[in-house]
C-alpha cells in the first residue's frame, strides 16, 4: 500500500490554502510548457540540446534530456528549492493527484501495458537486477542460468546473489555468431542449457555486445511449454525499452529491469522493474521503502509486515533526486505522443540503412543480425586490420561519435537513433569505408 499524507496532515498552519496540492500542481504545470509538436523527426531532433558539430551515434549510452523532460526537471527543481519540505512531502506522501510518485508510476505503467502498482521505481538497470536477484528466495543447490553474452551488471548481480544463497550460476552460449542466429536456434540452445537444478533464467533483450535482439516473447512461451518445474525469467530490457514496438507486460517474462535514461530519454538516474503481483510477492526486500505504508505501519508496531511484498516495498527508500524521478513521467508522455510503433519503425529504418551500408563493405564484418526482428538500435561491427578502439578514434576525428562494446571480445558500435538523420547514417557508413581503406 502506498504511503499517504497521514504525516503531512500535521503540517504547520503557515502552509496556507494557497499551497494545497492542487495549487502546487497547478503552479508546476504553469511553469512547464506544453508538449511540442512531434509529428516530424526534425521536430523531435530539435528537442535535444546536442552539439550540432558532432554526429551522435552513442545516445543509447546515456541520453541528452529532451526539452519536455528538461522542462519537467526544472519545474520540479524550482518547486523543491523554493519549499523543499512542502514539495517533497506532498509529492511523495499526499493522496490522489498530488502524489507525484504515483503519477510517475501511472505514466510508466500505461506505456508498459501494466498496472501502476506493479511498477517499481529504481535508479538504473543495475539496481533493478540486483534487487530482483538478491530478493529471490534462492536455495542452496539451486541454479540461475544465464548466457555468456550478458553484461557485467547482469552477471555480477547473479553471482553476488547465488554466493549469498549457496546457489550457483551457469552461463551458456546462445550462438557462435550473432549475425547468423535464428529464433529457433536461440531457443534450442537455451532449452538445451537448462539443467535439473535450474530455477531461474536470466536473459538480455538487446545485447550491447553484438546488437542482437532476443525473441523474448517466443523464449518465454518455450520455457512455459517445456516439461519440468516452472522457471522464473528475469530480463535486462534496457536496450529494447523505447526502441522496439513491444508491450513489456505481455512479453512473458517474470521480471523486467531497465534503466530509462537511454532509449526512453528519461532523466539520468532513473529506472524501473516491472513484475506481476504474484512475482513481487516472491521477493524479499533489501532496502527500507519510503513508499509502502504497510511496511511503515509494521515498523510502528515493531513487527514484520503481514502483507505480501509489492513493487513499492521493493523500491529503495531514502531521499532521491525527486526532480529527476518525477520527471520520468514526461519522457514516457513524449514517447506516447511520438507513438511506439512510429519510433520503432524509424529506428529500424535508420539501422537497416546502417547495416546495409556496412555489409556492402568487404572489409567490414557485421555482428548484428540483418533481420529487424532480431535487432534493434545497435549495430556492432569490425574493420579488417583495425582494433575497435582505433575505429572509434578515427570516426571521432571525423566528428562521428561511436563506441566500443565493454566486453572481453569488443566490437565497434554505431547506434542510429531518433537524434540522427539518414544523411548522417550515410556519412558514418562512408567514414567507415574511408577508414577501412
N, C-alpha and C positions, 0 to 999 in steps of 0.2 A: 504493500500500500504506500502511496506517495506521501511524503511529509506534507503537512498542511500549514496554514498560517497560525496554528494554535499559539506559538510563541510570539508571533507578531502582534497578536491582539493586546499584548501588554505594552505595546509601544507608547511612548510619551505623547501627551495631548498636543505637543508642539507640532506633530505631524498632522497638519490640518486637513480638511476635506479636499483642499486643492491638490494634495499629494496622495490621494487614494489611488489604487491600482489602475483604474480606468484612466485617470488623468496622467499617470506615469506612462501608460501605453500610448495614449494619445500624443503625449509630448515626444515620445520616441518616434512614433510614426510621422509626426510633423517634421522631424529632423532628418528623416530618411526619404530620399527622393523615390518616386515611383520607378518600377522596373522599366528599363529601356526597351525599345522595340528591338527584338532579337530575331527578326524574320529573315535577315540575311547574314551570311557568315562574315561579311565585312563589319556589320554592326556588332556581332559577337566579339570579333577580334578587337574592336575599339573599346571594349570593356576592360582590357588589360593594359596596365601601365608598363609593358615590356619595352626594353630599349630597342628602337627600330633599327639600330645599327647592326643588330645580330639576328640570325635566323635561329629560333629556339626550338630545337628538336629533342629536348630533355625535360619538357614540362611535366612529365609523369613523375619525376623525382620529387619535386615539391612545387606546388602551383603558385603562380602570381595571383594575388587576390583580385578578382574582377570587381568592377565598380560597385555592383549591388552588394557584394559581400563586404567590401571595404567600408561602404556607407553604413551598413548594419553594425560593423565593429566599432566604427567611430561614434555612432549614436549611443550604443551601449556604454562605451568607454566614457563619453562625456557625462552620461547619467550617473555612472558609478563614481566618477571623480567629483561630481557636484554633491552627491549624497550617497556615500558608499554603503552605509548600513541600510538605509531605506531601500535602495535599489536592489541590492543583493538579497536582503531578507524577503522582499516581495517577489523578486524574480525566481527565487528558489523555493519559497515555502507558502506562497499565497494559493488560494483556491481558484479554480476556473481559469479564465483568460489571462489573469495576471501572472500565472506561473510560466515563466519563460523556459524553464527546463522541460516542462510538459509540452509546450509549444514546439520546441525543437524535436522532441521525440515524435510528435504527431506529423510534422513535415517529413521527417526521415521515413517514418513508417508508411506514409502514403506512397512515397517513391518505391519502397521495398515491397509493397503489397502486403504489409504486415499490420499488426496491432501495435499502437504506441507503447503499451505496457510490456511488449516483448523486445523492445529496443534498449540496449544498454549503451550509454554514452561513455566513451573512453578517450584516451589521448592519441592513439595511433594503433596500427596493426599489431605491433609487438606486444603492447599492453593487453590487447584483446586476446591474442593467442595465449599469453601467459595466464590470464585469468581463467580461460577455459581449461587448459591442460592441468594447471595446478588445482583447479576446482573439481576435476573429475574424480570420482571415488575409485581410483585405480587400486588394484590389489596386488600383493606380491605374486609374481609368476605370470601376471597378465602382460600383454604386449600391445604397444602402439606401433602400427605400421605406417611408414611414410615413404617418400621416394628419395632417390638420390639427387633429384633436381630442385628440391625446395631451398628456400632462402635460409640464411644463417639464423634469423629470428625464429623461424618455424622449427628448425632442427633443435636449436638450443632450448626453446620453450618445452619441447617434448623431453629432451634429455634431463633438464632440471626437475621436471615433474616425475619422470619414472624413477630417477635416482632417489627421490624422497619417498616414493611409494614402494620401492623394492620391485618395481615392474621393469620392463625392458622396452627398448625401441629397436626397430629394424628398418633398414632402407632398401628399397628395391628399385631397379630401373624400369621405367615405363617404355623406353625406346632407346635405341642406339643413336638414331639420327632423328631429331625432332621434325626436320623438314619433310621426311617421308613417312611419318607416323600416321596412323588412321584411327578412327574411333574404335573400330573392332580390335585392332592390335593393342591399343592402350588399355581397354577394358580387360582383354585376355591376360595381359601382363600383370595387371593389378590383381585379378582374381587368383592367378597362379601364385602370387606372393602371399596371399592370406594363409596363415597357419592356424593350428588348433588353439593357440593361446591369444590370437589377435582379438582385441575387443574394441579398438578404436583405429580408424583410418584417417590420416592427415594428408590433405592434398592442397596444391596451389592452383587456383583457377587459371590465371595467366602467368606464365613463368617469365620472370625478369631476366633469366639467363638466355633462353632461346626464343622467347616471344610466343611459344605455343600456348593455345587456349585449350585446356582440358574440357572434354564434354561432360561437365559435372552432372547435368540432368540425366544423361544416359548411364553414367557411372553409378549414380545414386540408385537408379532403378535396378541395375545389375546387382548391386550389393543387397538390395531388399529381396531380390528373387533367388539368391543363392541359398542352398541348404545350410543349416548350422545356426548357431546363436546370432542374434541381431548385432550389427556393428554400428557404432556411432561414427558419423562422418563430420570431420572438422575441416573447414575450408578457409584458407587465406585468399580472400577475394579482392584484394586492394586494386589490382590492375584490370579487373573486369568491371568493378563498380564505376559507372559513369562513362564507360567506353563501349558497352555492349547493350543490346536490346533484350535484356533478361529481367524477369521479376524474381528477386532474390528469395522471397518467401515460398516460392513454388519450385525452386531448383531441386529440392530433395535432400539437401544437406541438413545436418542437425545443428551445427553451429557455423555461423558465417562471420568472419572477423575481417575488418577493413579499416584502414585509415581513410579519412575523407578529404585530406588536403593534397590529393593527387588529381586524379581524373575528375573528381566531383567539384574541385575548385573551392572547397570549404576552407575556413580559416586554418592556418597552421596550428598543429597540436590538437586536432580533433579526429575522432574515430568512433567506430561502433562495433557492437557484437549483436547479431540477431539470433534468436532461438525461439522455439515454441515454449509455452508454459511448462509442459512436461519435461522438456530438456533443461530449462532453467532449474527446475526442482531437483535435478540430479546433482547439481553443483554445490560445492562448499565455498562460501565467500572467503576472500582473502584479506580484504581491506574494509574497515568500517565504512558503512554507507551514510551519506547525508540525505539520501532521497527515499529511504524506506522507513516509513513510520512504524511498522511492526517491530523492526529491529530496535528503534529508539525506545518504544514503549517497553519492550522486553528488558532493555538496559535499565530503565527506570525501576522496574520490578526486580532487578537483579536476577534474571533468569534468561535462558536462551530463547530465541524466537520460536513460537509454536507453529507458525505458518511456513509453507514451503518457500524455498529460495526463489526469488524473482529477478528480472533484469535489473530493477532498481537496487536490489540488495547486492548484486554483483558489481554495480557501478562504483568505482573507487571514490570515497569521500575525501574530505579535506577541501580547502578552497582552491579553486581553479581560475584560469583566465576566463572569467564568465563572459566577457565581451566576445571572445572567440567561440566558446561553446554555444552560446545562444545564437550567434550569427551564422552558425552552420545551417540553420533553417533557410537563410537567404540563398545559400548555394543550391539547396535542393529545390527551392522555388524557381531559381534560374534554370535549372535543368528541366524542370517540368514545363516551363514556358518554351524552352527550345524544342522539347519533345524528345523522349528517349530514343525512339526509332530513328528520328531525323539525325540526332547526334551520332548514333551508332553507324548509320549509313555514311555520314560524312567522314568519320574516322576510317571506316573500311575503304572508302573511295581513295583517300589520300595514302593509306597503307598499301592498297593494291597497286597504286601507281609507283610507290617507292619500291616495292618488291619486284615488280615487273622491270623497272629500270635497272635495279641492281642485278637481277638474274640475267639480264642481257649482256652483262659484262663478264667475259670469260675468265677474268682474274679474280672474280668475287665468288665466294662460297656463301650461299644463303642458308641460314639455320632455322629460319621461321617458315612454317608451312605456307604455301601459296594459298591454300584454301582459307577463305574468310570465316568458315565455320570452325576452324582450328587455329585461329589467330585473332588478334585484337588490334592494339595500338602500338606494339613494339616490333621492330624489325632488327634482328641480330644477324651479323654477317662477319666474314673475314676477307681480307685482301691478301692475295698471294705475296709472300715475302715481307709482309709488314706485321708487326705486333699491333694488337688492337689499340694500345695506348698511343702508338705512333699515328695510326689512322685518325684518332680523335684529335691529336695535336695538329696534324696537318689540316684537318677540317676547321679547327679553331682559328688557324692562321688565315682562313678564308671567311671568317666571321660566321661560321656554322657551328653551333653548339650541339655536339653529340656526346655520347657517354660510353663507358666500358661497363660490362656486367661484372659485379663483385663476387665472382666465383673462382674456384680453383682453375677451371678452364674458362677463360674470359673471351668475350666477343665485343666487337664494336656494335653500337646501337644507334639507330635513328628512330625517333618516335613521333611521326606526324600526328598532330592533334588539331583541335579547333583553333589554335592560335596560328596555324600555318596555312599557306595557300598552295595550290597546285604548282604555281610558278616556283615557290621556294623548294618544294619537293624536287622539281626538275633540276634546280640549281644544285641541290645537295647530291643528287644522283650524278650529275655532271662532274661535280667536285671529286667524288669517289673515283670516277673514271680517270680524271686527271692524276689523282694520287697513285692509282694502280699502274700508271704508265701505259 
